[in-house]
Amino acid sequence: MERFFEKLENSLKEGTIIKMTLSKPVIKNNELRNVYIKPILLKNNKMCQFVFRYERRDETKNFDAAQTMGQVRSLVPEVFQNVSLFTLTEDVTLLVSKKGKPTFMCKPVKEQRAQDLSHDHEKQRLIDPSKPWWYLLGLTTREGKVIADMQHKFKQICKYVEIVDGVMRQTKFDDEIHIADMGAGKGYLTFALYEYLTSHYDKKIVMEGVEIRHELVQKINDIIRDCGIDTRRDAMNRISTAESTIRFVQNSIADYKPSNLDVLIALHACDTATDDAILKGIRNNAKLIICAPCCHKQIRREMEKSGKTDTMTRFGIFLERQAVMITDAVRALVLEYCGYKTQVMEFIEIDNTPKNVLLVGRKSDKPVDKESIAKQIKDLLDQYGIGEHYLWKHLFREPSLRSK
Ligand SMILES: C[S@@+](CC[C@H](N)C(=O)[O-])C[C@H]1O[C@@H](n2cnc3c(N)ncnc32)[C@H](O)[C@@H]1O
């Protein structure tokens, strides 16, 4: 084991490390699945970037050489049984058996290798800030540089695109993909996703942003027209030869009537607007429903009205947090009830707020036990004396949905 740590220490000292992977968790279903480590240059200092890959999220941290040694020692062999270290000159492997017996292997490399010291985010330019719409949307300068105050927003948009892309790649689509972004606001994600999909998917993309505010819709449609996005095929370096389109429609989510709907997105649509969006997706048989809920007022009001607080919810802040959990848990259950395989994801790179939760429902053919799910919803609502959950109640306003 020490021979391995010696190799690691030397490669850090000499700056020859290319990458390292910690894998095979000691506990089979450990939430932390793998750790990927690579050198990066941060303000001219060589550091190691650790990507901690959990079941549903990644966490990135940077450490100097001493901290890297400490981290790896704390993880091997307690948490991971296998380590592969690749350096400019050697491939080093450490395998620790269940009984704790280490096997050390070291193989010199014959070929010439190069190091990549770039930061992950430098490589991941999912969207191109030099495109004219980013300037017109107020995210970049005229020269295409992201404005300092908008860096956070830009990062957030890239993260969303990455997540939506990951989810979409696991879904089968026909030659056209109809996407609606409900409560699209200023349209950052709508544009970003359109830009990304039209340059990475060989499909016709039909994107609609649905927004209730009239002036905003007008302004964004002007930007679309001024940039010629929906008419010029080559404006976005699309690899698709299909004629894709993007447009904004002024409508409330509840009244919006899509002609086709494959992917429904609703990011931070206020309170029950998220429920309206989910309903719209279910009613139109969307293949994918992706929402990041925000401001969970409806259930909070119901909980306050009931006066049924418990040891936790008698404290206002916990009542609020519980309202968030119940609202979104029921949304996830309703999606399952309607035949959607549902995931609740979290992305921690951005602020730690309830807005970080993402509900992803993927339409499935598998039969569901509706009775059991309905009971779970009822029990949860009863426990907190909640008279109605907007989505659950409205689902039954449309009788056909009961059998969907
Ligand atoms: C918080 S913003 C989110 C904007 C964008 N999705 C984002 O994540 O950056 C919510 C937007 O939804 C719009 N909105 C709220 N309720 C709506 C409804 N029922 N129908 C359509 N749009 C709605 C608001 O006008 C606002 O622009």
The ligand as an SDF file (V2000), in Angstrom:
LIG
                    3D

 27 29  0  0  0  0  0  0  0  0999 V2000
  -38.8020   33.0700  -11.8220 C   0  0  0  0  0  0  0  0  0  0  0  0
  -39.1150   33.2990  -13.5030 S   0  0  0  0  0  0  0  0  0  0  0  0
  -38.1630   31.9850  -14.1960 C   0  0  0  0  0  0  0  0  0  0  0  0
  -37.6880   32.2640  -15.5780 C   0  0  0  0  0  0  0  0  0  0  0  0
  -36.8860   31.1690  -16.2320 C   0  0  0  0  0  0  0  0  0  0  0  0
  -37.6180   29.9590  -16.3970 N   0  0  0  0  0  0  0  0  0  0  0  0
  -35.6120   30.9170  -15.4480 C   0  0  0  0  0  0  0  0  0  0  0  0
  -35.5220   29.8870  -14.7720 O   0  0  0  0  0  0  0  0  0  0  0  0
  -34.6920   31.7190  -15.5060 O   0  0  0  0  0  0  0  0  0  0  0  0
  -40.7650   32.7450  -13.6670 C   0  0  0  0  0  0  0  0  0  0  0  0
  -41.4100   33.2240  -14.9500 C   0  0  0  0  0  0  0  0  0  0  0  0
  -42.6340   32.5360  -15.1160 O   0  0  0  0  0  0  0  0  0  0  0  0
  -43.6280   33.4490  -15.5540 C   0  0  0  0  0  0  0  0  0  0  0  0
  -44.9030   32.8960  -15.1010 N   0  0  0  0  0  0  0  0  0  0  0  0
  -45.3470   32.7690  -13.8250 C   0  0  0  0  0  0  0  0  0  0  0  0
  -46.5480   32.1930  -13.7970 N   0  0  0  0  0  0  0  0  0  0  0  0
  -46.8670   31.9190  -15.0890 C   0  0  0  0  0  0  0  0  0  0  0  0
  -47.9990   31.3120  -15.7150 C   0  0  0  0  0  0  0  0  0  0  0  0
  -48.9820   30.8430  -14.9900 N   0  0  0  0  0  0  0  0  0  0  0  0
  -48.0120   31.2040  -17.0520 N   0  0  0  0  0  0  0  0  0  0  0  0
  -46.9460   31.6500  -17.7960 C   0  0  0  0  0  0  0  0  0  0  0  0
  -45.8600   32.2390  -17.2570 N   0  0  0  0  0  0  0  0  0  0  0  0
  -45.8200   32.3760  -15.9230 C   0  0  0  0  0  0  0  0  0  0  0  0
  -43.2450   34.7560  -14.8750 C   0  0  0  0  0  0  0  0  0  0  0  0
  -43.7630   35.8660  -15.5640 O   0  0  0  0  0  0  0  0  0  0  0  0
  -41.7370   34.7060  -14.9120 C   0  0  0  0  0  0  0  0  0  0  0  0
  -41.2200   35.3070  -16.0650 O   0  0  0  0  0  0  0  0  0  0  0  0
  1  2  1  0
  2  3  1  0
  2 10  1  0
  3  4  1  0
  4  5  1  0
  5  6  1  0
  5  7  1  0
  7  8  2  0
  7  9  1  0
 10 11  1  0
 11 12  1  0
 11 26  1  0
 12 13  1  0
 13 14  1  0
 13 24  1  0
 14 15  1  0
 14 23  1  0
 15 16  2  0
 16 17  1  0
 17 18  1  0
 17 23  2  0
 18 19  1  0
 18 20  2  0
 20 21  1  0
 21 22  2  0
 22 23  1  0
 24 25  1  0
 24 26  1  0
 26 27  1  0
M  CHG  2   2   1   9  -1
M  END
$$$$
